[in-house]
Amino acid sequence: KQFQLSPTESPATRNMSETATDADMKQEGGEEIVTPVTAPAETGSGPENPDQAALAEKAATEAQEKIDAQALPIRTYLDQTVVPILLQGLSDLVKQRPDDPVEHLAAYLMKHNPKNKK
């Protein structure tokens, strides 16, 4: 079945990326053949193995968190990721007063890194 653009539609309101096959489908009179698009079936569209689904979900969540973290302003990013552990490390540093404070702080941060806890 052929569909035509209504008088209120312009070619610009359609999908902005016209492919070569779309251009080939135009008729000589300048009218365009528009084919309806169907959505993919919902059943069977995901992984069949629940373990694969869980891994895919975890990977998607981690990717989204990374994107979200990169989109944060610098101050917010530091306040959410570095400042809490850094303040704890500095507090421990003041209590311990080691001879090499930088080495002590580095060791504290590595030992108490929340990313390494399981």
C-alpha positions, -999 to 999 in steps of 0.1 A, spaced: 0 0 0 13 34 -9 12 64 15 17 100 6 28 129 27 -1 151 38 -2 187 28 9 197 63 39 174 63 71 183 47 99 159 39 119 176 67 94 163 93 100 128 83 131 108 93 160 132 87 183 106 74 171 96 40 189 65 27 198 56 -8 169 31 -8 145 58 1 158 80 -28 154 50 -51 118 46 -41 107 80 -53 84 80 -83 90 100 -114 62 125 -104 81 135 -73 57 116 -50 74 95 -24 65 59 -15 64 57 23 63 23 39 49 17 74 74 7 100 66 -21 124 80 -24 159 101 -55 167 83 -83 186 86 -82 223 87 -119 229 121 -135 224 138 -101 220 160 -105 251 186 -131 261 171 -166 267 196 -174 295 187 -155 328 224 -153 337 231 -136 304 202 -112 311 216 -104 345 251 -98 331 237 -76 303 216 -56 329 247 -51 351 268 -40 321 241 -15 310 238 -1 346 276 3 349 278 20 315 250 44 325 266 52 358 299 60 340 280 83 316 262 99 345 295 105 364 311 120 334 282 144 329 284 158 365 300 191 372 335 188 387 326 198 422 296 174 424 317 146 410 344 151 436 319 155 464 303 122 455 333 101 447 366 114 463 358 137 492 342 113 516 371 88 516 396 116 514 382 132 545 383 99 564 419 94 553 429 130 564 412 124 597 432 92 602 463 111 592 458 137 619 452 110 645 483 89 635 507 117 626 531 95 607 566 104 596 556 101 559 520 116 557 517 113 519 527 76 520 503 70 549 474 88 531 481 68 499 481 35 518 448 45 536 431 54 503 442 22 487 431 1 517 397 17 521 388 22 484 350 16 482 354 3 446 376 -26 458 352 -38 485 331 -68 477 
